[in-house]
Amino acid sequence: MLYDFSAATIKKMVIHLVGNKTEGEDVVLTDHHLRILAVEEEELLTDFFFKPFKTDELFAFRHHDDVTQNIVYTALADQFRAPVQFIEASKTIAEHLYHHSIWSGINGGEFFMVYFDGILFNEEPVEVIGMFKSERKTKSFNVHDREDRFDITFHSGINMSKPDKACLVFKTEDEDGYRVLMHDHITKGEEAKYWRNDFLGLGVVVNEYSLTKNYMNMCKNFVMEQIPEEFEVDRTLQIELMNRSAEYFTQNEKVDSDDYSRTVFEQPQLVESFNNFKEQYAQESNIELEDHFTSSPAAVKKQKKMFKSILKLDKNFHIYVHGNNELIENGFDEKRGMKFYKVFYNYEV
């Protein structure tokens, strides 16, 4: 991991309430830091704040004109230089978040801004400012001893599993928009864009993780979407190609695009189609796809989960295909008017 939170402590923290502007909800700002926390309370909160971060995918603040025009970047840069107006900076950022909380699917919630000490980045101590938003509430109840009987009281509060939205800004590479970790529990729709793009204004940092993630996503799209458009293939061949791809990235620390295409696709027509698709995908997605790079084991592990090797047949069967696709055949039963798969095997496990 690029970072180590094991010795992290909370230096200061401010909490505001940010509603949905379109729904007529308010933003409620405070003029006070959170009280001094007990050791157990601080441990619970740091665990809560850091839970979303499990990858090496890094971001940086960006702006189409100049990064100094990014409101969040500028407010945090002032804090890193002279952290004396933390509450005012948190208000500026909370109001900026409120201004962009305009989509109907965005829930209001508590906004936390936290200054951390004791965090390592690339094995070096670094100051970190975190921003978190909790939108979903969970129900709980307590049991009370009332002398001769027990009673219960119900509560609605923040789920302690992890915040719904989170961002950690490391005080490093300041001229290039700092280095940032980002989490959002929403991944689709306009609601997914407002935290990363509208509010924070983040762009992906090109590193081993992003190069590997982008390349593996491109490979998946080629196998699952492009190949069926150009060639007559069945699902079992697609699954075999996905399995070969996953095996290639697992076994090769150094990725070479030509070697990958020849190893996985073998047939000249598929290799040519892949090379054409790769160029088109990079242009349309506006991402960098390198022909030679060192793969990220963390990215490979995560992206492999997206390489599905399952045949889903109606709602009756799931067939997991991990080996030779020549041992499985498909056809059509005229009598039943149904498709079928025939599987060859030696023994049951």
Helices and strands as residue ranges (DSSP letters): E 3-4, E 9-18, E 27-28, H 39-50, E 59-61, G 67-69, H 71-81, H 86-99, E 109-121, E 124-134, E 137-145, E 150-158, E 165-170, G 174-176, E 179-184, H 190-193, I 194-200, E 202-204, H 208-221, I 222-226, H 227-230, H 235-251, E 254-256, H 257-265, H 268-285, E 292-294, H 297-304, E 310-313, E 317-320, G 325-327, E 328-333, E 338-343
